[in-house]
Every structure is written in structure tokens, then in C-alpha cells.
Amino acid sequence: MAKRMAVVGKRCVACGTCIKVCPFGAITIPTGVGARVNLDKCVGCGKCSKACPASIIAIAQREVAYAG
């Protein structure tokens, strides 16, 4: 089963736009250097990617193990 997730590029300047638009609180800037995505909270909706002024955030597929 595949799950979508946000992936932040290394050139992130920590502007905070992605944090403001993420409806799930999945993005933080812990060190003030670059955004980080909490994969447990991220649903891959793409709002952060669309809002990023530097186009640094991409949405990718991630394989998730079935726990059933």
C-alpha cells in the first residue's frame, strides 16, 4: 500500500509558509534552518508543496507496511 508524503528539499530557508498552511500540523522547523515533516501526521495533501514560495517541497509516494 502506498501513502503520499511531503518531502522537503535541502535548500529550504525555513520561511514558515508550509507550517501556516498544513492542516494537520505535520511540519515543524526545529532548528530554524529547514522544515521537517512528521510522517505520522502527514497525509500528503500537497498544500505545503503548492504554498512553498521556493518550490522546495515535493509530494512523493511512500510504501507503508500493512499492519492488518
C-alpha positions as CSV (number, residue, x, y, z in Angstrom):
1,M,0.0,0.0,0.0
2,A,1.4,3.4,-1.0
3,K,1.0,6.6,1.0
4,R,1.7,10.1,-0.1
5,M,4.0,12.3,1.9
6,A,5.7,15.7,1.7
7,V,9.5,15.8,1.2
8,V,11.4,19.0,2.0
9,G,14.4,19.8,-0.1
10,K,17.8,20.7,1.4
11,R,17.6,24.3,0.1
12,C,14.7,25.1,2.5
13,V,15.2,28.5,4.1
14,A,12.6,28.0,6.9
15,C,10.3,30.8,5.9
16,G,7.4,29.0,7.7
17,T,4.8,29.2,4.9
18,C,4.3,25.5,4.9
19,I,3.6,25.4,8.7
20,K,0.9,28.0,8.2
21,V,-0.9,26.0,5.5
22,C,-0.6,22.5,6.8
23,P,-4.0,21.5,8.2
24,F,-2.5,18.5,10.1
25,G,0.4,20.2,12.0
26,A,2.8,17.9,10.2
27,I,5.6,20.4,9.6
28,T,8.0,22.0,12.1
29,I,11.2,24.0,11.9
30,P,13.0,22.6,14.9
31,T,16.4,24.2,14.4
32,G,15.4,27.3,12.4
33,V,17.4,26.0,9.4
34,G,14.9,23.9,7.5
35,A,11.4,22.4,7.7
36,R,10.9,18.8,8.8
37,V,7.9,16.6,8.1
38,N,6.4,14.4,10.7
39,L,5.5,11.3,8.6
40,D,3.0,10.1,11.3
41,K,0.9,13.3,10.7
42,C,1.5,14.0,7.0
43,V,-1.3,12.7,4.7
44,G,0.3,14.0,1.5
45,C,-2.4,16.6,0.7
46,G,0.0,18.8,-1.1
47,K,-1.0,22.1,0.4
48,C,2.6,22.8,1.7
49,S,4.0,22.0,-1.7
50,K,1.7,24.4,-3.5
51,A,2.3,27.2,-1.0
52,C,6.1,26.9,-0.8
53,P,7.4,30.1,-2.4
54,A,10.7,28.4,-3.3
55,S,9.1,25.3,-4.7
56,I,11.3,23.2,-2.4
57,I,8.6,20.8,-1.1
58,A,7.5,17.8,-3.3
59,I,4.9,15.1,-2.7
60,A,6.1,11.6,-3.1
61,Q,4.9,8.0,-2.7
62,R,6.0,6.0,0.3
63,E,5.4,2.3,0.8
64,V,3.7,1.5,4.1
65,A,3.6,-1.9,5.6
66,Y,0.2,-3.4,6.1
67,A,-0.5,-3.9,9.8
68,G,-3.7,-5.9,9.5
